Amino acid sequence: MRIPCPYCGPRDTAEFSYRGDATLSRPDASGDPAIDDVAMFAYVYLRDNPVGRHQEFWYHGSGCRSWLVVTRDTTSHDISDVRLATAERP
Amino acid sequence: MTGGYRLGGGIIDRARTLRFSFDGATMDGFAGDTLASALIANGTRLVGRSFKYHRPRGIFSAGPEEPNALVELRCGARREPNTKATTVELYDGLSAQSQNRWPSLRFDLRAVHQLAAPLLVAGFYYKTFMWPAAMWEKLYEPAIRRSAGLGRLSGEPDPDLYEKACAFCDLLVIGGGPAGLSAALAAGRAGARVILVDEDFMLGGRLLSETLEVDGMPGVAWARQADIELAALPNVRILRRTTVFGVYDGEYGAIERVADHLPEPAPFTPRQRLWKFVARESLLVSGAIERPIVFGGNDRPGVMLASAVRSYVNRFAASPGRRVVVFTSSDDGWRTAADLDRAGVCVAAVIDPRLEVAAEVRALANDIPVHLGARVIDGHGGQTLRAVEFIDAGGARKTLRADVLAVSGGWNPNIALATHLGGKGEWSPRYSTFLASNAPKTMSIAGAAAGNLTLAAALGDGARCGAAAATRLGFHPGQLQAYRASDEAFAVTPIWHVAGARNKAFVDLQNDVTDSDIAVSVSEGFRSVEHLKRYTTLGMATDQGKTSNLNGLAIMAELTGQAIAQAGITRARSPQVPVAIGAFAGLNTGQHFKPTRLTSAHDWATGQGASFVEAGQWLRAQWFARPGETDWLQSVEREVIAARTTVGICDVSTLGKIALSGPDVGAFLDRIYVNTFSTLAVGKVRYGVMLREDGFVMDDGTTARLAPDNYLLSTTTANAAKVMEHLEFCHQVLWPELDVQMVSVTEQWAQFAVSGPHSRSLLQRLFGAAADLSDAAFPYMACGEFCLGRIRARLFRISFSGERAYEIAVPAGFGNALARELMAAGEDLSVMPYGIEALSVMRIEKGHVAGNELNGQTVARDLGLGRMMSTKKDFVGRIMAGRPALVDPRRPTLVGLKPLDPKDRLRNGAHLMAPGAIPGPDADEGYITSTAFSPSLGHWIGLGLLTRGPERLGARIRVYDPIRSGDSEAEIVSPIFLDPEGGKLRG
């Protein structure tokens, strides 16, 4: 599989590391521990395992060191979108 | 009789005789032969013994689909089991041995396995060996292990090189037969970057084995002409002796047998090369494989695929026998009779179960006796076929004397590669076979692989598909080239199986699966083709059932009353052919398994007599033995004493260093670390601990503030890359609004710890007037940049040893020079280099945590660092670290351990429990993480994680280590064994 990095062009997956679901946002601390615990637990541990399109983080550690949000079809490995994590999320 | 089977013609080079040996017998062949064709030319028919029953087996095919003729090639360390004689290119000096026979090929005692056949039926693994359970260890397992596998590995390290390569192209053409050549010509002439891959050593595919013509010239000559034209095109690359074994996402794996056709590879060249092709499109032109017909005794040496017989006669000028019977249910098989007849080999009969064949087909047989509506039921003989028994159209059994039976049941397009990414075979009633459906998006299929089984159709289809691919890829192929060739008759009425035989009828020759095995499995309820495969092992051998799958499935469909289309076909998986593990490893073997990183002062350390140890990819000096020292503990003790009483230097360059700059670095680090860094003064250093988001400790280290917007963060050696990735994630994903830039500078700086009472004197001498290192000007935890000659050096007053200590960093190129300067400047101060063992002893004496304690299972509080966790800010891991189980006071917490008997040795991993407790999980209260012999204290000391540890100082604890017969008691003490007030490091 190759990932088209916005900076480096299509590169081999060996240059990247995987981090999983990119649709999750780190919850801001509300100050209420009961709320924070639940929200943070979900953020840290709970993941869907979708069939089909999936937005996920990949890190181009052996290239430009960018964190990417890659939209990949989990059934075909087709990559339909790649953007920098710093850019506005799709 | 040896040599008497060589015919005239063929495309072998009779001017180059090659001498080879098989089972010790010396024979001659010619350049252009395969081992199989040379054996046939020498009249060798028995080449191996079968897997389960040790039945005699001969050469069955002329290509990679071969199930029978597996041999051990070469001797000594290069011995390679299970090579297919049909694909082994003959070379001078080749030596091959038959396998799976004992004591000899002709006389194999294990052939008695045939008598045990009732025990070896389908699923015998699950049946015979079920009970009694006690028999497993003593009888079944050793017996299975002895019988398992066909060939023997050399057991020695592989002396050859394997390498990996990548190539990129617009169009990957998989197969160099007629369709592959016409496709490559069409796309190559249009300017597309083409890679043409073929497994043979000569391009042409079936053209090499047929007597067909293209554009009025012999097919072989046309293939050679195409080869020459393609080789001259700069945008076309031809890879011979190369097999594409797998289709992956946008990529193709292939194995090139660079030197398998040589006695041994030329110096510095690989034996095999593993290719990764990245292709915008691919064209699968892998041809078709002839399928056999299942009947009794169909495994006898002499029973062969009809197309293979043509290959041996036409291409290799070797006759498989003296008297041939052709048994065919397809028009194509008749051409074997015609070609044999033309070559002067006696054909005793053509037997065709069809009642009618076209006149043009009938004419192929010329004067040969023909039996229409007849079928072969048994092949008779011993170590070779002697007679063929058939039932004629009237139902009468007849026997014909023959030593070769050429069998043709039609052709199966070779679609395996089209199904690797989820495609399936779809039954084609027209061709009575499976064609590929739902092939990978960027793959098209042409030629015989797509069902175009005649030469003209294949050539035309190849040209059309090659041009179409080129057009899709943005090239302009121009007018399609038309080829003049014949459309041979290829009609087939499939017949999979002839029932009622007296002899065993084999479906899978390599795994010895018979028609009755399939019947047993059906009768036991296995209906899915995938289950049938696993239960009977049909198609699971090294040939992956290339000649057996479809017949097996057809027999199952018949038994279950389904149509073959309903029964379906098993899915092919990569690798399509066996690939040596060595090829996947490539050059990453032995010491090159992973890169070795050396610090810039490595040469200096070597000169100082260092013993090195791997720390991740790094080699670090472990200790520096001096003459007379007989034990590493002696060296370490001396180094510790030096670093505590005079001055020692230690290369700490491997620690990760990350430079951060920007106005928001302080705020960023506040979110990364449990403690605060925005308040760190310029010119100061602070120790920090960072957590994972789940609350556990990730890493620790010191961070210096070199300038208001410029911090330098250090990580442990092991976690350097992980921390970098983490920081990038936090910055780019979590808080992109923070104005922070970061870069790893681990390799840009050589860094030395300078430890001991004389450390300041040594460094003051080094810097001279360029730096004021008095405690007033440069106190504990200060940092700064100073001139060291013409270079800028960084100095940090930090201490891992607990002594007055500094770390000095210079640009990496000066690492060796710095080490020498330090040694020279400190000569009269008794300066001593120390390694990471001494470093470790000193950190244990001081109770500093390291990798053994930062083990991914500890939270800050466990390590006595809980008070560092700021309550005034949010940081990564804060919320999860507050989970009840992670703040439970009963959690094992860092303590020091001192043996009650000073002679006792403590060992890492020993468990801690109350004195007198009965050892067991319930009694377990913790374990020892780090131990060292403390030269300062004169006895062993340890750090450990112990339930309620800090509350139990002064109490006794049992140190239980059953694996190493350790059982002693220790006193629970503070983890800081030396100078708990820290007076020494402040000076």
Interface residues (C-beta under 8 A of the other chain):
Chain A: M1 R2 S17 R19 R26 A29 P33 D36 D37 M40 F41 Y43 V44 Y45 F57 Y59 G61 R65 S66 W67 S76 H77 L84 A85 T86
Chain B: Y248 D249 G250 E251 V278 L421 G422 E693 D694 A721 M724 E725 E728 F729 Q732 V733 L734 P736 D874 R878 I879 M880 G882 R883
